Amino acid sequence: NLVDIVWRDDRKMLKKTNINNGVITLSHHDYGYQEVSDDFPSAKEIIIVTFNISKNDTRLLDELKMLDESVSVTFITNLPQRHEKYFRSNQMKTPADRALENIKDYFNQLDRDNYNCDLTVYFCYENHSKIIMTENIAYIGSGNFSDESKNNVEAGIILTDYEDIKAVKKQLIPEIIS
């Protein structure tokens, strides 16, 4: 079995997956997953797991909009800044107003009607993981699918081994969705 499940107590679970082949990346002023997004035009399936998306810069989402209906895209994200703890009390808008604004923005940006591809979107409120993959190549790391991550120092692993990619898709992605 490629995935080991380690139960730490009643609520904590850690899943470990062994990899056969991977390359560690460190990026700054670049996307650590650029090789994966370069594969989008030839991919049949794309899976994106990200904590957040860019509010103002839609270049990465525009790449998905250029795909045709034969490409299946699964997009899993959180809705950051939806809780009061993210806001300072001296702002003009209430925390609830800012959270609602953010939620509306995400729903507008990820509206299926704006995409030609077969887009399925999930919101996972506990998600902080970042996985960007096709059936050919996968990135697992710290970089979000957002333009802001390009300017940070981000670390990740690029997988090209078919069995490793299949394990991520079949064993880890369903856990994040559920």
URTAUR-V960678 format. One record per backbone hydrogen bond with DSSP energy under -0.5 kcal/mol. NH is the residue of the N-H (numbers start at 1). CO is the residue of the C=O. E is the energy in kcal/mol with one decimal. If there is no record, write none. Layout:
NH_CO_E ; NH_CO_E
This chain:
4_2_-0.5 ; 4_16_-3.2 ; 6_4_-0.6 ; 6_14_-3.1 ; 7_5_-0.6 ; 8_6_-0.6 ; 8_12_-1.8 ; 9_12_-1.0 ; 14_6_-2.4 ; 16_4_-3.0 ; 18_2_-1.5 ; 23_158_-2.1 ; 25_156_-3.3 ; 27_154_-2.8 ; 29_150_-1.8 ; 30_150_-1.1 ; 32_30_-0.6 ; 34_31_-1.6 ; 36_33_-1.0 ; 37_33_-2.1 ; 38_34_-2.3 ; 39_35_-0.6 ; 39_36_-1.2 ; 40_37_-0.9 ; 42_39_-1.1 ; 43_39_-0.9 ; 43_40_-1.1 ; 46_72_-2.9 ; 47_133_-2.8 ; 48_74_-3.0 ; 49_131_-3.6 ; 50_76_-2.6 ; 58_56_-0.7 ; 62_58_-2.6 ; 63_59_-1.2 ; 64_60_-0.9 ; 65_61_-1.7 ; 66_62_-1.1 ; 67_64_-1.3 ; 71_68_-1.9 ; 72_44_-2.5 ; 72_70_-0.5 ; 73_71_-0.6 ; 73_118_-2.6 ; 74_46_-2.8 ; 75_73_-0.5 ; 75_120_-3.1 ; 76_48_-3.5 ; 76_74_-0.5 ; 77_122_-2.4 ; 78_50_-0.7 ; 78_51_-0.8 ; 82_79_-0.6 ; 86_83_-1.8 ; 87_84_-2.0 ; 91_88_-1.4 ; 98_94_-2.4 ; 99_95_-2.5 ; 100_96_-2.5 ; 101_97_-2.2 ; 102_98_-2.2 ; 103_99_-2.6 ; 104_100_-2.6 ; 105_101_-2.1 ; 106_102_-2.3 ; 107_103_-2.4 ; 108_104_-2.4 ; 109_105_-2.7 ; 110_106_-2.2 ; 111_108_-1.1 ; 114_111_-2.3 ; 115_112_-1.9 ; 118_71_-2.7 ; 119_117_-1.5 ; 120_73_-2.7 ; 122_75_-2.9 ; 124_77_-2.5 ; 124_122_-0.6 ; 125_123_-0.6 ; 127_124_-1.7 ; 131_49_-2.0 ; 132_139_-2.2 ; 133_47_-2.8 ; 134_137_-2.8 ; 135_45_-0.7 ; 138_159_-2.3 ; 139_132_-2.6 ; 140_157_-2.2 ; 141_130_-1.9 ; 142_155_-2.7 ; 146_144_-1.8 ; 149_146_-0.8 ; 150_146_-0.6 ; 150_147_-0.9 ; 151_147_-0.6 ; 151_148_-1.1 ; 152_149_-1.1 ; 154_27_-2.4 ; 154_152_-0.7 ; 156_25_-2.1 ; 157_140_-2.6 ; 158_23_-3.1 ; 159_138_-3.2 ; 159_157_-0.5 ; 160_21_-0.5 ; 161_21_-0.6 ; 165_161_-2.4 ; 166_162_-2.6 ; 167_163_-2.1 ; 168_164_-2.2 ; 169_165_-2.3 ; 170_166_-2.8 ; 171_167_-2.5 ; 172_167_-0.9 ; 172_168_-1.2 ; 173_168_-2.2 ; 176_172_-1.8 ; 177_173_-2.4 ; 178_174_-2.3
